[in-house]
Amino acid sequence: MVNKVANSGLITLNLEDFWPQQPLVAFDLKDYLFMELILKEKDFRAAIKAHDFSQYQDKVLLVFCSADAIIPAWAYMLVAAAAAPHASDIYQGTEAEYLRDHYRAAVRGLDAADYRDQRVVVKGCGDRELPPAAYLEITAKLRPVARSIMFGEPCSTVPVYKRPLVRK
């Protein structure tokens, strides 16, 4: 038997390989608001001082407010100052926003030359739900250099882009 997939010359790119290494944990400012509407400085400062930030050791802390409230910029600064000695990273936004930005940075850090004139399959299914922005970013990054870009698995792909043949 001949394994046509193995001999096809396809490069499989698994975007799950770029998933953040540290756990992501949420810090919702809503829990620190009076009636989920108003941030009272004195109460907020006391709550931040009493909060055990060591629980975020070596984790990515996602700081956001899920309530429809106006949060002053200094509130984020107080959280960051308290969490910085513990968290590996502090991000203002939700998990979805963090993943979008994380993947944008990871894909932009790839060396596109590694994929020059290659047939690339961007793996389409896995154990994690990846942000759609990851697929957008990788396509935009590889399109100028790749011979073709496909989505899915090497045995069953959806064509996304194929460089036109240049006739001489």
KOLROBA-461941 format. One record per residue (C-alpha): residue number from 1; x, z, y. Coordinates in nm, 4 decimals. Each point is the difference from the previous one (the first is absolute). Last residue first. Example, Ala and Ser with C-alpha at 12.3 -4.5 7.8 and 13.67 -1.06 7.14 Angstrom:
% KOLROBA-461941
> 2/1.3670/0.7140/-0.1060 .
> 1/-0.1370/0.0660/-0.3440 .
END
This chain:
% KOLROBA-461941
> 168/0.5382/-2.0403/3.1524 .
> 167/-0.3092/0.1990/-0.0773 .
> 166/-0.0025/0.3670/0.0888 .
> 165/-0.2240/0.1884/-0.2368 .
> 164/-0.2325/0.2463/0.1706 .
> 163/0.0838/0.3674/-0.0435 .
> 162/-0.2626/0.1669/-0.2140 .
> 161/-0.2030/0.2947/0.1219 .
> 160/-0.2629/0.2328/-0.1428 .
> 159/-0.0471/-0.1183/-0.3587 .
> 158/-0.1978/0.2518/-0.2051 .
> 157/0.1907/0.1003/-0.3093 .
> 156/-0.0669/0.0669/-0.3654 .
> 155/0.2938/0.0325/-0.2403 .
> 154/0.2441/0.0989/0.2752 .
> 153/-0.2439/0.2672/0.1236 .
> 152/-0.1985/-0.0119/0.3213 .
> 151/0.0735/-0.1694/0.3317 .
> 150/0.2145/-0.3082/0.0479 .
> 149/0.2612/-0.1060/0.2518 .
> 148/0.1899/-0.3256/-0.0240 .
> 147/0.3352/-0.1474/0.1001 .
> 146/0.0762/0.3162/0.1918 .
> 145/0.1832/-0.0005/0.3336 .
> 144/-0.2427/-0.0246/0.2947 .
> 143/-0.2908/0.1409/-0.2051 .
> 142/0.1855/0.3116/-0.1138 .
> 141/-0.0464/0.2314/0.2980 .
> 140/-0.3543/-0.1106/0.0890 .
> 139/-0.1032/0.0356/-0.3636 .
> 138/0.1626/0.3426/-0.0301 .
> 137/-0.1704/0.1225/0.3180 .
> 136/-0.3494/-0.1185/-0.0979 .
> 135/0.0309/0.1503/-0.3466 .
> 134/0.1110/0.3356/0.1427 .
> 133/-0.2725/-0.0187/0.2666 .
> 132/-0.2598/0.0047/-0.2780 .
> 131/0.1029/0.3615/-0.0632 .
> 130/0.0956/0.0722/-0.3595 .
> 129/-0.2323/0.1652/-0.2464 .
> 128/0.2245/0.1582/-0.2571 .
> 127/0.0400/-0.0361/-0.3769 .
> 126/0.0520/-0.3716/-0.0061 .
> 125/-0.1495/-0.3337/0.0761 .
> 124/0.1078/-0.3014/0.1973 .
> 123/0.3713/-0.0435/-0.0468 .
> 122/0.1341/-0.2346/0.2640 .
> 121/0.1219/-0.2992/-0.1994 .
> 120/0.2924/-0.1789/0.1609 .
> 119/0.1325/-0.3488/-0.0776 .
> 118/0.3397/-0.0038/0.1650 .
> 117/0.1493/-0.2347/0.2586 .
> 116/0.1334/0.2958/0.2002 .
> 115/-0.1249/0.3311/-0.1438 .
> 114/0.3172/0.2064/0.0440 .
> 113/0.0345/-0.1574/0.3468 .
> 112/-0.3111/0.1933/0.1057 .
> 111/0.2053/0.3199/0.0101 .
> 110/-0.2625/0.2708/-0.0078 .
> 109/-0.0136/0.2445/0.2914 .
> 108/-0.3077/-0.1674/0.1478 .
> 107/-0.1750/0.0680/-0.3290 .
> 106/0.0811/0.3716/0.0091 .
> 105/-0.0894/0.0378/0.3684 .
> 104/-0.3394/-0.1671/-0.0374 .
> 103/-0.0554/0.1913/-0.3230 .
> 102/0.0504/0.3340/0.1732 .
> 101/-0.2166/-0.1047/0.2942 .
> 100/-0.2958/-0.0921/-0.2211 .
> 99/0.0615/0.3033/-0.2218 .
> 98/-0.0060/0.2329/0.3004 .
> 97/-0.3205/-0.1505/0.1346 .
> 96/-0.1727/0.0339/-0.3367 .
> 95/0.1262/0.3577/-0.0368 .
> 94/-0.1368/0.0918/0.3413 .
> 93/0.1872/0.0204/0.3274 .
> 92/0.2769/0.1736/0.1908 .
> 91/0.2910/0.0063/-0.2429 .
> 90/0.2391/0.2814/-0.0817 .
> 89/0.2847/-0.0626/-0.2438 .
> 88/0.1976/0.2058/-0.2516 .
> 87/-0.2166/0.2991/0.0897 .
> 86/0.1559/0.3466/0.0185 .
> 85/0.1988/0.0641/0.3178 .
> 84/-0.2162/-0.2552/0.1846 .
> 83/-0.3355/0.1658/-0.0757 .
> 82/-0.0147/0.2504/0.2866 .
> 81/0.1335/-0.2353/0.2667 .
> 80/-0.2131/-0.2853/-0.1323 .
> 79/-0.3156/0.2108/0.0105 .
> 78/0.0725/0.1102/0.3560 .
> 77/0.0732/-0.3596/0.1055 .
> 76/-0.3268/-0.1220/-0.1477 .
> 75/-0.1808/0.2602/0.2092 .
> 74/0.2056/-0.1015/0.3059 .
> 73/-0.1593/-0.3447/-0.0089 .
> 72/-0.3447/0.1441/0.0728 .
> 71/-0.2654/-0.0618/-0.2653 .
> 70/-0.3281/-0.1465/0.1181 .
> 69/-0.2566/0.0445/-0.2721 .
> 68/-0.1890/-0.2228/-0.2425 .
> 67/0.1021/0.1960/-0.3049 .
> 66/0.2435/-0.1376/-0.2588 .
> 65/0.3020/0.1148/0.1999 .
> 64/0.3424/-0.1115/-0.1144 .
> 63/0.3373/0.1293/-0.1210 .
> 62/0.1423/-0.1543/-0.3171 .
> 61/0.2828/0.2184/-0.1310 .
> 60/0.2398/-0.1829/-0.2306 .
> 59/0.1304/0.2506/-0.2527 .
> 58/0.3386/0.1647/-0.0531 .
> 57/-0.1381/0.3474/0.0788 .
> 56/-0.3620/-0.0272/0.1101 .
> 55/-0.0962/0.3411/-0.1437 .
> 54/0.2667/0.1475/0.2290 .
> 53/-0.2407/-0.0620/0.2887 .
> 52/-0.1825/0.3267/-0.0660 .
> 51/-0.2461/0.0174/0.2911 .
> 50/0.0036/0.3191/0.2096 .
> 49/0.1883/-0.1548/0.2943 .
> 48/-0.2195/-0.3099/-0.0149 .
> 47/-0.3130/0.2155/0.0023 .
> 46/0.1234/0.2086/0.2933 .
> 45/0.0895/-0.3113/0.2011 .
> 44/-0.3409/-0.1497/-0.0743 .
> 43/-0.1848/0.3152/0.1039 .
> 42/0.1844/0.0167/0.3344 .
> 41/-0.0328/-0.3736/0.0641 .
> 40/-0.3691/-0.0355/-0.0801 .
> 39/-0.0577/-0.3404/-0.1555 .
> 38/-0.3606/-0.1001/0.0373 .
> 37/-0.2401/-0.1898/-0.2219 .
> 36/0.0078/0.1166/-0.3620 .
> 35/-0.1994/0.3085/0.1107 .
> 34/0.3310/0.1346/0.1405 .
> 33/0.2676/-0.2261/-0.1411 .
> 32/0.2710/0.0984/-0.2474 .
> 31/-0.1527/-0.1552/-0.3132 .
> 30/-0.0462/-0.3262/0.1867 .
> 29/0.3780/-0.0157/0.0375 .
> 28/0.0236/-0.1474/-0.3476 .
> 27/0.3406/0.0463/-0.1615 .
> 26/0.0191/-0.2366/-0.2957 .
> 25/0.2699/-0.0094/-0.2655 .
> 24/0.1985/-0.2992/-0.1287 .
> 23/0.2403/0.0578/-0.2892 .
> 22/0.3563/-0.1285/0.0465 .
> 21/0.1204/-0.3282/-0.1516 .
> 20/-0.2200/-0.2274/0.2087 .
> 19/-0.1155/-0.3091/-0.1955 .
> 18/0.2517/-0.2845/0.0266 .
> 17/0.0136/-0.0665/-0.3745 .
> 16/-0.3792/-0.0324/0.0124 .
> 15/0.0616/-0.3319/0.1768 .
> 14/0.1031/-0.1546/-0.3316 .
> 13/0.1794/-0.3290/0.0604 .
> 12/0.0164/-0.2197/-0.3084 .
> 11/0.2545/-0.2788/0.0202 .
> 10/-0.1042/-0.3063/-0.1955 .
> 9/0.2643/-0.2067/-0.1775 .
> 8/-0.2501/-0.1175/-0.2607 .
> 7/0.2011/0.1016/-0.3050 .
> 6/-0.1491/0.3484/-0.0290 .
> 5/-0.3499/-0.1402/0.0581 .
> 4/0.0519/-0.2781/-0.2546 .
> 3/0.0884/0.2426/-0.2759 .
> 2/0.0840/-0.2382/-0.2805 .
> 1/-0.1127/0.0770/-0.3525 .
END
